[in-house]
Amino acid sequence: MAEKSYADTFDPATAQWLRADGSGMEHVEICRLADGGAAMRNSSDPGTVLFFTRAEWEAFTGGVGDGEFDL
């Protein structure tokens, strides 16, 4: 299976970014992609965007829900 290259067609300037409410200067921002994947960036560095396939995003969010990343 060929890897998708989201960066070729993704426009971060027009994307609908979501962020958690809270105080502070920096936020992690998430944008859901049409195929179920996600894009993620740090508000202090909006030019750097990480892309996750649907399977990667589901594995990550599942791990969060299971407490895999609790400190």
mmCIF file of the N, C-alpha and C atoms, coordinates in Angstrom:
data_MODEL
# 
_entry.id   MODEL 
# 
loop_
_atom_site.group_PDB 
_atom_site.id 
_atom_site.type_symbol 
_atom_site.label_atom_id 
_atom_site.label_alt_id 
_atom_site.label_comp_id 
_atom_site.label_asym_id 
_atom_site.label_entity_id 
_atom_site.label_seq_id 
_atom_site.pdbx_PDB_ins_code 
_atom_site.Cartn_x 
_atom_site.Cartn_y 
_atom_site.Cartn_z 
_atom_site.occupancy 
_atom_site.B_iso_or_equiv 
_atom_site.pdbx_formal_charge 
_atom_site.auth_seq_id 
_atom_site.auth_comp_id 
_atom_site.auth_asym_id 
_atom_site.auth_atom_id 
_atom_site.pdbx_PDB_model_num 
ATOM 1   N N  . MET A 1 1  ? 0.832   -1.174 0.000  1.00 0.00 ? 1  MET A N  1 
ATOM 2   C CA . MET A 1 1  ? 0.000   0.000  0.000  1.00 0.00 ? 1  MET A CA 1 
ATOM 3   C C  . MET A 1 1  ? 0.879   1.240  0.000  1.00 0.00 ? 1  MET A C  1 
ATOM 4   N N  . ALA A 1 2  ? 0.602   2.169  -0.868 1.00 0.00 ? 2  ALA A N  1 
ATOM 5   C CA . ALA A 1 2  ? 1.389   3.393  -0.974 1.00 0.00 ? 2  ALA A CA 1 
ATOM 6   C C  . ALA A 1 2  ? 1.060   4.346  0.174  1.00 0.00 ? 2  ALA A C  1 
ATOM 7   N N  . GLU A 1 3  ? 2.074   5.052  0.621  1.00 0.00 ? 3  GLU A N  1 
ATOM 8   C CA . GLU A 1 3  ? 1.874   6.053  1.658  1.00 0.00 ? 3  GLU A CA 1 
ATOM 9   C C  . GLU A 1 3  ? 1.171   7.274  1.070  1.00 0.00 ? 3  GLU A C  1 
ATOM 10  N N  . LYS A 1 4  ? 0.285   7.857  1.824  1.00 0.00 ? 4  LYS A N  1 
ATOM 11  C CA . LYS A 1 4  ? -0.380  9.083  1.386  1.00 0.00 ? 4  LYS A CA 1 
ATOM 12  C C  . LYS A 1 4  ? 0.514   10.270 1.724  1.00 0.00 ? 4  LYS A C  1 
ATOM 13  N N  . SER A 1 5  ? 0.470   11.263 0.897  1.00 0.00 ? 5  SER A N  1 
ATOM 14  C CA . SER A 1 5  ? 1.210   12.484 1.158  1.00 0.00 ? 5  SER A CA 1 
ATOM 15  C C  . SER A 1 5  ? 0.213   13.624 1.337  1.00 0.00 ? 5  SER A C  1 
ATOM 16  N N  . TYR A 1 6  ? -0.231  13.803 2.553  1.00 0.00 ? 6  TYR A N  1 
ATOM 17  C CA . TYR A 1 6  ? -1.208  14.851 2.854  1.00 0.00 ? 6  TYR A CA 1 
ATOM 18  C C  . TYR A 1 6  ? -0.654  16.237 2.542  1.00 0.00 ? 6  TYR A C  1 
ATOM 19  N N  . ALA A 1 7  ? 0.642   16.416 2.742  1.00 0.00 ? 7  ALA A N  1 
ATOM 20  C CA . ALA A 1 7  ? 1.247   17.730 2.570  1.00 0.00 ? 7  ALA A CA 1 
ATOM 21  C C  . ALA A 1 7  ? 1.082   18.272 1.157  1.00 0.00 ? 7  ALA A C  1 
ATOM 22  N N  . ASP A 1 8  ? 0.899   17.405 0.180  1.00 0.00 ? 8  ASP A N  1 
ATOM 23  C CA . ASP A 1 8  ? 0.745   17.857 -1.201 1.00 0.00 ? 8  ASP A CA 1 
ATOM 24  C C  . ASP A 1 8  ? -0.555  18.620 -1.429 1.00 0.00 ? 8  ASP A C  1 
ATOM 25  N N  . THR A 1 9  ? -1.597  18.311 -0.684 1.00 0.00 ? 9  THR A N  1 
ATOM 26  C CA . THR A 1 9  ? -2.899  18.922 -0.933 1.00 0.00 ? 9  THR A CA 1 
ATOM 27  C C  . THR A 1 9  ? -3.464  19.681 0.275  1.00 0.00 ? 9  THR A C  1 
ATOM 28  N N  . PHE A 1 10 ? -2.839  19.589 1.419  1.00 0.00 ? 10 PHE A N  1 
ATOM 29  C CA . PHE A 1 10 ? -3.348  20.202 2.647  1.00 0.00 ? 10 PHE A CA 1 
ATOM 30  C C  . PHE A 1 10 ? -2.943  21.665 2.719  1.00 0.00 ? 10 PHE A C  1 
ATOM 31  N N  . ASP A 1 11 ? -3.898  22.547 3.009  1.00 0.00 ? 11 ASP A N  1 
ATOM 32  C CA . ASP A 1 11 ? -3.621  23.970 3.171  1.00 0.00 ? 11 ASP A CA 1 
ATOM 33  C C  . ASP A 1 11 ? -3.880  24.356 4.624  1.00 0.00 ? 11 ASP A C  1 
ATOM 34  N N  . PRO A 1 12 ? -2.828  24.489 5.435  1.00 0.00 ? 12 PRO A N  1 
ATOM 35  C CA . PRO A 1 12 ? -3.037  24.809 6.851  1.00 0.00 ? 12 PRO A CA 1 
ATOM 36  C C  . PRO A 1 12 ? -3.688  26.162 7.085  1.00 0.00 ? 12 PRO A C  1 
ATOM 37  N N  . ALA A 1 13 ? -3.570  27.063 6.131  1.00 0.00 ? 13 ALA A N  1 
ATOM 38  C CA . ALA A 1 13 ? -4.161  28.397 6.302  1.00 0.00 ? 13 ALA A CA 1 
ATOM 39  C C  . ALA A 1 13 ? -5.684  28.358 6.226  1.00 0.00 ? 13 ALA A C  1 
ATOM 40  N N  . THR A 1 14 ? -6.253  27.404 5.510  1.00 0.00 ? 14 THR A N  1 
ATOM 41  C CA . THR A 1 14 ? -7.712  27.325 5.385  1.00 0.00 ? 14 THR A CA 1 
ATOM 42  C C  . THR A 1 14 ? -8.312  26.181 6.203  1.00 0.00 ? 14 THR A C  1 
ATOM 43  N N  . ALA A 1 15 ? -7.465  25.413 6.862  1.00 0.00 ? 15 ALA A N  1 
ATOM 44  C CA . ALA A 1 15 ? -7.942  24.275 7.663  1.00 0.00 ? 15 ALA A CA 1 
ATOM 45  C C  . ALA A 1 15 ? -8.710  24.768 8.888  1.00 0.00 ? 15 ALA A C  1 
ATOM 46  N N  . GLN A 1 16 ? -9.624  23.941 9.381  1.00 0.00 ? 16 GLN A N  1 
ATOM 47  C CA . GLN A 1 16 ? -10.390 24.254 10.584 1.00 0.00 ? 16 GLN A CA 1 
ATOM 48  C C  . GLN A 1 16 ? -9.693  23.594 11.772 1.00 0.00 ? 16 GLN A C  1 
ATOM 49  N N  . TRP A 1 17 ? -8.882  24.351 12.460 1.00 0.00 ? 17 TRP A N  1 
ATOM 50  C CA . TRP A 1 17 ? -8.103  23.845 13.579 1.00 0.00 ? 17 TRP A CA 1 
ATOM 51  C C  . TRP A 1 17 ? -8.914  23.885 14.862 1.00 0.00 ? 17 TRP A C  1 
ATOM 52  N N  . LEU A 1 18 ? -8.797  22.849 15.667 1.00 0.00 ? 18 LEU A N  1 
ATOM 53  C CA . LEU A 1 18 ? -9.463  22.755 16.965 1.00 0.00 ? 18 LEU A CA 1 
ATOM 54  C C  . LEU A 1 18 ? -8.395  22.778 18.049 1.00 0.00 ? 18 LEU A C  1 
ATOM 55  N N  . ARG A 1 19 ? -8.722  23.419 19.154 1.00 0.00 ? 19 ARG A N  1 
ATOM 56  C CA . ARG A 1 19 ? -7.794  23.402 20.281 1.00 0.00 ? 19 ARG A CA 1 
ATOM 57  C C  . ARG A 1 19 ? -8.582  23.344 21.580 1.00 0.00 ? 19 ARG A C  1 
ATOM 58  N N  . ALA A 1 20 ? -7.963  22.777 22.580 1.00 0.00 ? 20 ALA A N  1 
ATOM 59  C CA . ALA A 1 20 ? -8.593  22.689 23.893 1.00 0.00 ? 20 ALA A CA 1 
ATOM 60  C C  . ALA A 1 20 ? -8.617  24.066 24.538 1.00 0.00 ? 20 ALA A C  1 
ATOM 61  N N  . ASP A 1 21 ? -9.667  24.323 25.292 1.00 0.00 ? 21 ASP A N  1 
ATOM 62  C CA . ASP A 1 21 ? -9.732  25.562 26.052 1.00 0.00 ? 21 ASP A CA 1 
ATOM 63  C C  . ASP A 1 21 ? -8.706  25.504 27.166 1.00 0.00 ? 21 ASP A C  1 
ATOM 64  N N  . GLY A 1 22 ? -8.233  26.637 27.542 1.00 0.00 ? 22 GLY A N  1 
ATOM 65  C CA . GLY A 1 22 ? -7.290  26.700 28.653 1.00 0.00 ? 22 GLY A CA 1 
ATOM 66  C C  . GLY A 1 22 ? -6.404  27.915 28.537 1.00 0.00 ? 22 GLY A C  1 
ATOM 67  N N  . SER A 1 23 ? -5.679  28.156 29.594 1.00 0.00 ? 23 SER A N  1 
ATOM 68  C CA . SER A 1 23 ? -4.787  29.301 29.590 1.00 0.00 ? 23 SER A CA 1 
ATOM 69  C C  . SER A 1 23 ? -3.426  28.885 29.056 1.00 0.00 ? 23 SER A C  1 
ATOM 70  N N  . GLY A 1 24 ? -2.609  29.850 28.816 1.00 0.00 ? 24 GLY A N  1 
ATOM 71  C CA . GLY A 1 24 ? -1.270  29.578 28.317 1.00 0.00 ? 24 GLY A CA 1 
ATOM 72  C C  . GLY A 1 24 ? -1.090  30.084 26.904 1.00 0.00 ? 24 GLY A C  1 
ATOM 73  N N  . MET A 1 25 ? 0.129   30.189 26.500 1.00 0.00 ? 25 MET A N  1 
ATOM 74  C CA . MET A 1 25 ? 0.452   30.760 25.198 1.00 0.00 ? 25 MET A CA 1 
ATOM 75  C C  . MET A 1 25 ? 0.472   29.714 24.090 1.00 0.00 ? 25 MET A C  1 
ATOM 76  N N  . GLU A 1 26 ? 0.827   28.480 24.403 1.00 0.00 ? 26 GLU A N  1 
ATOM 77  C CA . GLU A 1 26 ? 0.952   27.444 23.387 1.00 0.00 ? 26 GLU A CA 1 
ATOM 78  C C  . GLU A 1 26 ? -0.176  26.435 23.509 1.00 0.00 ? 26 GLU A C  1 
ATOM 79  N N  . HIS A 1 27 ? -0.642  25.954 22.362 1.00 0.00 ? 27 HIS A N  1 
ATOM 80  C CA . HIS A 1 27 ? -1.683  24.940 22.326 1.00 0.00 ? 27 HIS A CA 1 
ATOM 81  C C  . HIS A 1 27 ? -1.353  23.920 21.246 1.00 0.00 ? 27 HIS A C  1 
ATOM 82  N N  . VAL A 1 28 ? -1.755  22.704 21.471 1.00 0.00 ? 28 VAL A N  1 
ATOM 83  C CA . VAL A 1 28 ? -1.749  21.705 20.406 1.00 0.00 ? 28 VAL A CA 1 
ATOM 84  C C  . VAL A 1 28 ? -3.052  21.889 19.646 1.00 0.00 ? 28 VAL A C  1 
ATOM 85  N N  . GLU A 1 29 ? -2.971  21.953 18.331 1.00 0.00 ? 29 GLU A N  1 
ATOM 86  C CA . GLU A 1 29 ? -4.150  22.137 17.492 1.00 0.00 ? 29 GLU A CA 1 
ATOM 87  C C  . GLU A 1 29 ? -4.321  20.918 16.591 1.00 0.00 ? 29 GLU A C  1 
ATOM 88  N N  . ILE A 1 30 ? -5.558  20.490 16.429 1.00 0.00 ? 30 ILE A N  1 
ATOM 89  C CA . ILE A 1 30 ? -5.890  19.306 15.645 1.00 0.00 ? 30 ILE A CA 1 
ATOM 90  C C  . ILE A 1 30 ? -6.840  19.699 14.523 1.00 0.00 ? 30 ILE A C  1 
ATOM 91  N N  . CYS A 1 31 ? -6.648  19.106 13.365 1.00 0.00 ? 31 CYS A N  1 
ATOM 92  C CA . CYS A 1 31 ? -7.553  19.281 12.238 1.00 0.00 ? 31 CYS A CA 1 
ATOM 93  C C  . CYS A 1 31 ? -7.923  17.887 11.729 1.00 0.00 ? 31 CYS A C  1 
ATOM 94  N N  . ARG A 1 32 ? -9.209  17.584 11.726 1.00 0.00 ? 32 ARG A N  1 
ATOM 95  C CA . ARG A 1 32 ? -9.662  16.298 11.192 1.00 0.00 ? 32 ARG A CA 1 
ATOM 96  C C  . ARG A 1 32 ? -9.583  16.321 9.676  1.00 0.00 ? 32 ARG A C  1 
ATOM 97  N N  . LEU A 1 33 ? -9.109  15.243 9.070  1.00 0.00 ? 33 LEU A N  1 
ATOM 98  C CA . LEU A 1 33 ? -8.995  15.134 7.621  1.00 0.00 ? 33 LEU A CA 1 
ATOM 99  C C  . LEU A 1 33 ? -10.178 14.353 7.066  1.00 0.00 ? 33 LEU A C  1 
ATOM 100 N N  . ALA A 1 34 ? -10.492 14.575 5.820  1.00 0.00 ? 34 ALA A N  1 
ATOM 101 C CA . ALA A 1 34 ? -11.677 13.976 5.199  1.00 0.00 ? 34 ALA A CA 1 
ATOM 102 C C  . ALA A 1 34 ? -11.665 12.456 5.244  1.00 0.00 ? 34 ALA A C  1 
ATOM 103 N N  . ASP A 1 35 ? -10.487 11.833 5.226  1.00 0.00 ? 35 ASP A N  1 
ATOM 104 C CA . ASP A 1 35 ? -10.412 10.370 5.210  1.00 0.00 ? 35 ASP A CA 1 
ATOM 105 C C  . ASP A 1 35 ? -10.351 9.754  6.607  1.00 0.00 ? 35 ASP A C  1 
ATOM 106 N N  . GLY A 1 36 ? -10.552 10.576 7.653  1.00 0.00 ? 36 GLY A N  1 
ATOM 107 C CA . GLY A 1 36 ? -10.529 10.078 9.026  1.00 0.00 ? 36 GLY A CA 1 
ATOM 108 C C  . GLY A 1 36 ? -9.195  10.259 9.718  1.00 0.00 ? 36 GLY A C  1 
ATOM 109 N N  . GLY A 1 37 ? -8.190  10.698 8.991  1.00 0.00 ? 37 GLY A N  1 
ATOM 110 C CA . GLY A 1 37 ? -6.896  10.983 9.592  1.00 0.00 ? 37 GLY A CA 1 
ATOM 111 C C  . GLY A 1 37 ? -6.940  12.313 10.325 1.00 0.00 ? 37 GLY A C  1 
ATOM 112 N N  . ALA A 1 38 ? -5.780  12.775 10.746 1.00 0.00 ? 38 ALA A N  1 
ATOM 113 C CA . ALA A 1 38 ? -5.714  14.041 11.468 1.00 0.00 ? 38 ALA A CA 1 
ATOM 114 C C  . ALA A 1 38 ? -4.399  14.742 11.176 1.00 0.00 ? 38 ALA A C  1 
ATOM 115 N N  . ALA A 1 39 ? -4.443  16.054 11.277 1.00 0.00 ? 39 ALA A N  1 
ATOM 116 C CA . ALA A 1 39 ? -3.248  16.884 11.219 1.00 0.00 ? 39 ALA A CA 1 
ATOM 117 C C  . ALA A 1 39 ? -3.094  17.514 12.596 1.00 0.00 ? 39 ALA A C  1 
ATOM 118 N N  . MET A 1 40 ? -1.848  17.693 13.026 1.00 0.00 ? 40 MET A N  1 
ATOM 119 C CA . MET A 1 40 ? -1.584  18.242 14.349 1.00 0.00 ? 40 MET A CA 1 
ATOM 120 C C  . MET A 1 40 ? -0.452  19.258 14.232 1.00 0.00 ? 40 MET A C  1 
ATOM 121 N N  . ARG A 1 41 ? -0.574  20.342 14.990 1.00 0.00 ? 41 ARG A N  1 
ATOM 122 C CA . ARG A 1 41 ? 0.491   21.329 15.026 1.00 0.00 ? 41 ARG A CA 1 
ATOM 123 C C  . ARG A 1 41 ? 0.536   22.001 16.395 1.00 0.00 ? 41 ARG A C  1 
ATOM 124 N N  . ASN A 1 42 ? 1.621   22.696 16.673 1.00 0.00 ? 42 ASN A N  1 
ATOM 125 C CA . ASN A 1 42 ? 1.768   23.499 17.878 1.00 0.00 ? 42 ASN A CA 1 
ATOM 126 C C  . ASN A 1 42 ? 1.469   24.936 17.482 1.00 0.00 ? 42 ASN A C  1 
ATOM 127 N N  . SER A 1 43 ? 0.654   25.618 18.251 1.00 0.00 ? 43 SER A N  1 
ATOM 128 C CA . SER A 1 43 ? 0.261   26.988 17.900 1.00 0.00 ? 43 SER A CA 1 
ATOM 129 C C  . SER A 1 43 ? 1.455   27.935 17.832 1.00 0.00 ? 43 SER A C  1 
ATOM 130 N N  . SER A 1 44 ? 2.552   27.625 18.522 1.00 0.00 ? 44 SER A N  1 
ATOM 131 C CA . SER A 1 44 ? 3.717   28.499 18.477 1.00 0.00 ? 44 SER A CA 1 
ATOM 132 C C  . SER A 1 44 ? 4.580   28.240 17.239 1.00 0.00 ? 44 SER A C  1 
ATOM 133 N N  . ASP A 1 45 ? 4.289   27.151 16.509 1.00 0.00 ? 45 ASP A N  1 
ATOM 134 C CA . ASP A 1 45 ? 5.019   26.816 15.275 1.00 0.00 ? 45 ASP A CA 1 
ATOM 135 C C  . ASP A 1 45 ? 4.019   26.296 14.247 1.00 0.00 ? 45 ASP A C  1 
ATOM 136 N N  . PRO A 1 46 ? 3.102   27.150 13.770 1.00 0.00 ? 46 PRO A N  1 
ATOM 137 C CA . PRO A 1 46 ? 2.019   26.682 12.907 1.00 0.00 ? 46 PRO A CA 1 
ATOM 138 C C  . PRO A 1 46 ? 2.472   26.185 11.533 1.00 0.00 ? 46 PRO A C  1 
ATOM 139 N N  . GLY A 1 47 ? 3.701   26.459 11.161 1.00 0.00 ? 47 GLY A N  1 
ATOM 140 C CA . GLY A 1 47 ? 4.184   26.008 9.868  1.00 0.00 ? 47 GLY A CA 1 
ATOM 141 C C  . GLY A 1 47 ? 4.590   24.546 9.841  1.00 0.00 ? 47 GLY A C  1 
ATOM 142 N N  . THR A 1 48 ? 4.784   23.950 10.999 1.00 0.00 ? 48 THR A N  1 
ATOM 143 C CA . THR A 1 48 ? 5.145   22.535 11.087 1.00 0.00 ? 48 THR A CA 1 
ATOM 144 C C  . THR A 1 48 ? 3.893   21.734 11.413 1.00 0.00 ? 48 THR A C  1 
ATOM 145 N N  . VAL A 1 49 ? 3.478   20.889 10.487 1.00 0.00 ? 49 VAL A N  1 
ATOM 146 C CA . VAL A 1 49 ? 2.258   20.102 10.653 1.00 0.00 ? 49 VAL A CA 1 
ATOM 147 C C  . VAL A 1 49 ? 2.606   18.621 10.574 1.00 0.00 ? 49 VAL A C  1 
ATOM 148 N N  . LEU A 1 50 ? 2.137   17.854 11.543 1.00 0.00 ? 50 LEU A N  1 
ATOM 149 C CA . LEU A 1 50 ? 2.292   16.401 11.532 1.00 0.00 ? 50 LEU A CA 1 
ATOM 150 C C  . LEU A 1 50 ? 1.000   15.779 11.032 1.00 0.00 ? 50 LEU A C  1 
ATOM 151 N N  . PHE A 1 51 ? 1.108   14.759 10.197 1.00 0.00 ? 51 PHE A N  1 
ATOM 152 C CA . PHE A 1 51 ? -0.068  14.098 9.634  1.00 0.00 ? 51 PHE A CA 1 
ATOM 153 C C  . PHE A 1 51 ? -0.139  12.659 10.124 1.00 0.00 ? 51 PHE A C  1 
ATOM 154 N N  . PHE A 1 52 ? -1.357  12.208 10.419 1.00 0.00 ? 52 PHE A N  1 
ATOM 155 C CA . PHE A 1 52 ? -1.601  10.855 10.886 1.00 0.00 ? 52 PHE A CA 1 
ATOM 156 C C  . PHE A 1 52 ? -2.707  10.218 10.053 1.00 0.00 ? 52 PHE A C  1 
ATOM 157 N N  . THR A 1 53 ? -2.476  8.994  9.631  1.00 0.00 ? 53 THR A N  1 
ATOM 158 C CA . THR A 1 53 ? -3.527  8.271  8.925  1.00 0.00 ? 53 THR A CA 1 
ATOM 159 C C  . THR A 1 53 ? -4.646  7.957  9.912  1.00 0.00 ? 53 THR A C  1 
ATOM 160 N N  . ARG A 1 54 ? -5.756  7.494  9.409  1.00 0.00 ? 54 ARG A N  1 
ATOM 161 C CA . ARG A 1 54 ? -6.876  7.131  10.286 1.00 0.00 ? 54 ARG A CA 1 
ATOM 162 C C  . ARG A 1 54 ? -6.456  6.068  11.298 1.00 0.00 ? 54 ARG A C  1 
ATOM 163 N N  . ALA A 1 55 ? -5.741  5.044  10.832 1.00 0.00 ? 55 ALA A N  1 
ATOM 164 C CA . ALA A 1 55 ? -5.302  3.966  11.735 1.00 0.00 ? 55 ALA A CA 1 
ATOM 165 C C  . ALA A 1 55 ? -4.354  4.502  12.807 1.00 0.00 ? 55 ALA A C  1 
ATOM 166 N N  . GLU A 1 56 ? -3.434  5.366  12.426 1.00 0.00 ? 56 GLU A N  1 
ATOM 167 C CA . GLU A 1 56 ? -2.507  5.945  13.405 1.00 0.00 ? 56 GLU A CA 1 
ATOM 168 C C  . GLU A 1 56 ? -3.257  6.794  14.419 1.00 0.00 ? 56 GLU A C  1 
ATOM 169 N N  . TRP A 1 57 ? -4.202  7.603  13.946 1.00 0.00 ? 57 TRP A N  1 
ATOM 170 C CA . TRP A 1 57 ? -4.961  8.481  14.842 1.00 0.00 ? 57 TRP A CA 1 
ATOM 171 C C  . TRP A 1 57 ? -5.823  7.660  15.794 1.00 0.00 ? 57 TRP A C  1 
ATOM 172 N N  . GLU A 1 58 ? -6.458  6.614  15.297 1.00 0.00 ? 58 GLU A N  1 
ATOM 173 C CA . GLU A 1 58 ? -7.283  5.759  16.157 1.00 0.00 ? 58 GLU A CA 1 
ATOM 174 C C  . GLU A 1 58 ? -6.421  5.043  17.197 1.00 0.00 ? 58 GLU A C  1 
ATOM 175 N N  . ALA A 1 59 ? -5.223  4.616  16.817 1.00 0.00 ? 59 ALA A N  1 
ATOM 176 C CA . ALA A 1 59 ? -4.325  3.970  17.778 1.00 0.00 ? 59 ALA A CA 1 
ATOM 177 C C  . ALA A 1 59 ? -3.904  4.971  18.864 1.00 0.00 ? 59 ALA A C  1 
ATOM 178 N N  . PHE A 1 60 ? -3.599  6.179  18.470 1.00 0.00 ? 60 PHE A N  1 
ATOM 179 C CA . PHE A 1 60 ? -3.204  7.207  19.431 1.00 0.00 ? 60 PHE A CA 1 
ATOM 180 C C  . PHE A 1 60 ? -4.341  7.561  20.383 1.00 0.00 ? 60 PHE A C  1 
ATOM 181 N N  . THR A 1 61 ? -5.512  7.875  19.834 1.00 0.00 ? 61 THR A N  1 
ATOM 182 C CA . THR A 1 61 ? -6.631  8.269  20.693 1.00 0.00 ? 61 THR A CA 1 
ATOM 183 C C  . THR A 1 61 ? -7.101  7.103  21.569 1.00 0.00 ? 61 THR A C  1 
ATOM 184 N N  . GLY A 1 62 ? -6.988  5.888  21.046 1.00 0.00 ? 62 GLY A N  1 
ATOM 185 C CA . GLY A 1 62 ? -7.313  4.719  21.865 1.00 0.00 ? 62 GLY A CA 1 
ATOM 186 C C  . GLY A 1 62 ? -6.353  4.589  23.036 1.00 0.00 ? 62 GLY A C  1 
ATOM 187 N N  . GLY A 1 63 ? -5.072  4.835  22.788 1.00 0.00 ? 63 GLY A N  1 
ATOM 188 C CA . GLY A 1 63 ? -4.072  4.792  23.859 1.00 0.00 ? 63 GLY A CA 1 
ATOM 189 C C  . GLY A 1 63 ? -4.310  5.865  24.905 1.00 0.00 ? 63 GLY A C  1 
ATOM 190 N N  . VAL A 1 64 ? -4.723  7.038  24.469 1.00 0.00 ? 64 VAL A N  1 
ATOM 191 C CA . VAL A 1 64 ? -5.048  8.111  25.413 1.00 0.00 ? 64 VAL A CA 1 
ATOM 192 C C  . VAL A 1 64 ? -6.209  7.663  26.296 1.00 0.00 ? 64 VAL A C  1 
ATOM 193 N N  . GLY A 1 65 ? -7.242  7.112  25.670 1.00 0.00 ? 65 GLY A N  1 
ATOM 194 C CA . GLY A 1 65 ? -8.413  6.653  26.425 1.00 0.00 ? 65 GLY A CA 1 
ATOM 195 C C  . GLY A 1 65 ? -8.105  5.531  27.394 1.00 0.00 ? 65 GLY A C  1 
ATOM 196 N N  . ASP A 1 66 ? -7.106  4.707  27.056 1.00 0.00 ? 66 ASP A N  1 
ATOM 197 C CA . ASP A 1 66 ? -6.722  3.596  27.928 1.00 0.00 ? 66 ASP A CA 1 
ATOM 198 C C  . ASP A 1 66 ? -5.715  3.987  29.000 1.00 0.00 ? 66 ASP A C  1 
ATOM 199 N N  . GLY A 1 67 ? -5.302  5.264  28.989 1.00 0.00 ? 67 GLY A N  1 
ATOM 200 C CA . GLY A 1 67 ? -4.345  5.723  29.998 1.00 0.00 ? 67 GLY A CA 1 
ATOM 201 C C  . GLY A 1 67 ? -2.910  5.397  29.675 1.00 0.00 ? 67 GLY A C  1 
ATOM 202 N N  . GLU A 1 68 ? -2.629  5.019  28.451 1.00 0.00 ? 68 GLU A N  1 
ATOM 203 C CA . GLU A 1 68 ? -1.271  4.607  28.054 1.00 0.00 ? 68 GLU A CA 1 
ATOM 204 C C  . GLU A 1 68 ? -0.240  5.722  28.239 1.00 0.00 ? 68 GLU A C  1 
ATOM 205 N N  . PHE A 1 69 ? -0.674  6.972  28.182 1.00 0.00 ? 69 PHE A N  1 
ATOM 206 C CA . PHE A 1 69 ? 0.264   8.088  28.252 1.00 0.00 ? 69 PHE A CA 1 
ATOM 207 C C  . PHE A 1 69 ? 0.175   8.860  29.565 1.00 0.00 ? 69 PHE A C  1 
ATOM 208 N N  . ASP A 1 70 ? -0.542  8.312  30.540 1.00 0.00 ? 70 ASP A N  1 
ATOM 209 C CA . ASP A 1 70 ? -0.647  8.985  31.833 1.00 0.00 ? 70 ASP A CA 1 
ATOM 210 C C  . ASP A 1 70 ? 0.728   9.051  32.491 1.00 0.00 ? 70 ASP A C  1 
ATOM 211 N N  . LEU A 1 71 ? 0.983   10.165 33.137 1.00 0.00 ? 71 LEU A N  1 
ATOM 212 C CA . LEU A 1 71 ? 2.254   10.340 33.832 1.00 0.00 ? 71 LEU A CA 1 
ATOM 213 C C  . LEU A 1 71 ? 2.141   9.944  35.276 1.00 0.00 ? 71 LEU A C  1 
# 
